[in-house]
Amino acid sequence: MKQLKENYQRAASAAKHSILRHPTRTMAETLRTCAERAEAYDSPDVYGSGEVIEQFEARIAKLLGKPAAVFLPSGTLAQPLALRIHAEKSGRKGVALHPTSHLVLHEQDGYQQLWGLQGQQVGHTDNVLAASDLRAIDDPSQLAALLLELPMREIGGQLPSWDDLQAQVQWARKNNIAVHLDGARLWQCEHYYQRNFAEVCALFDSVYVSLYKDLGGIAGAVLAGSTEFVAQARVWSRRAGGNLISMYPYVLAAAQGLEENLSVMPKAAAFAQELAPLFASIPGVSVNPEQPQAAMFHLHIDADEAALIEVVTRYAEQEGVVVLPLPRAQHNGRCVCEITLGRNALQQSASFWHEHLRACLTTILKQR
């Protein structure tokens, strides 16, 4: 399997067209772009201070409608750090979160083992979190924070309706529970909610956003909230080893990505809605959700993982077109492939991607 994945990566790198995310740069190209941006500054940031990082933090804070923001090296640091601050303020340790939360699935239980928090999973694995799930909690008195992910990555980028999202926040307020936004992919949400980022983030006490997933930065995250909250976040970042001496390469790359990629996300979300029914028309393929709500969705494909990787790799080699990423999961015996859209997909028509995916999968799906 390792060799199959390596073959896929080589073919994907050499292909002319890809449905996934944005055009990529080599390491050298990325560093040259950062160097050009660095010419505008006299000196690097030093332990979180300096024009290069402070300007960027202020820019993101304004975009999210929050008084302050802090640049951090990762979301895996930013999110439990935010939850710990809410726990300290309330004197409670409990955190309500969905079973598919990144903190539950992908962080080795760090929020509990390292940060002393106690998770309470709410809602059903396959469904978007709803206000009714929160109202079913027997005793919310031990909860310090409610973590909401917008959009919910593990279930294909699903989002609650605006009314239900407001109801979830109202439930938390009624129970004196802080509300934190896992906005790793928040940049995809404007089209569905028809509201800007500040309007969405106004519902939340703290907000985390990623700087590389949809923006194409090297790495990094921003945590935003009140001035007091961000001041505390800086202290906790120092305690946890997140206050690096300089982070300007990450900041400069994120600023470049913000300018290149943020404005296309609503178009990508609209394009997802155009693509989904075309892909669902291919025998052996289903889309989750059937009507995409963000600039992403999942394809469930009736194929063996190794065989699927081989056929997608061969198609990329022969046709120069990448129509699928590597499968990220298995669900009910089917491969799950995550389609995240950006400038790459928008370079071609929906019919282009439909025809290439159909042609790629024809052989393998006929065999089953």
HELIX and SHEET records of a PDB file:
HELIX    1   1 LYS A    2  ALA A   14  1                                  13    
HELIX    2   2 MET A   27  ALA A   38  1                                  12    
HELIX    3   3 GLU A   51  LEU A   64  1                                  14    
HELIX    4   4 GLY A   75  SER A   90  1                                  16    
HELIX    5   5 HIS A  102  LEU A  105  1                                   4    
HELIX    6   6 GLY A  110  GLN A  113  1                                   4    
HELIX    7   7 ALA A  131  ARG A  135  1                                   5    
HELIX    8   8 PRO A  140  GLN A  142  5                                   3    
HELIX    9   9 ARG A  153  ILE A  155  5                                   3    
HELIX   10  10 TRP A  162  LYS A  174  1                                  13    
HELIX   11  11 LEU A  186  GLN A  188  5                                   3    
HELIX   12  12 GLU A  190  TYR A  193  1                                   4    
HELIX   13  13 PHE A  197  CYS A  201  1                                   5    
HELIX   14  14 THR A  227  ALA A  240  1                                  14    
HELIX   15  15 TYR A  248  ASN A  261  1                                  14    
HELIX   16  16 LEU A  262  VAL A  264  5                                   3    
HELIX   17  17 MET A  265  ALA A  280  1                                  16    
HELIX   18  18 GLU A  305  GLU A  319  1                                  15    
HELIX   19  19 ARG A  343  LEU A  346  1                                   4    
HELIX   20  20 ALA A  350  LYS A  366  1                                  17    
SHEET    1   A 2 HIS A  17  SER A  18  0                                        
SHEET    2   A 2 VAL A 321  VAL A 322  1                                        
SHEET    1   B 7 ALA A  68  LEU A  72  0                                        
SHEET    2   B 7 ALA A 221  GLY A 225 -1                                        
SHEET    3   B 7 SER A 206  SER A 210 -1                                        
SHEET    4   B 7 ALA A 178  GLY A 183  1                                        
SHEET    5   B 7 LEU A 143  GLU A 149  1                                        
SHEET    6   B 7 GLY A  94  LEU A  97  1                                        
SHEET    7   B 7 GLN A 118  GLN A 121  1                                        
SHEET    1   C 4 VAL A 285  ASN A 288  0                                        
SHEET    2   C 4 MET A 296  ILE A 301 -1                                        
SHEET    3   C 4 ARG A 334  THR A 340 -1                                        
SHEET    4   C 4 ALA A 329  HIS A 331 -1                                        
END                                                                             
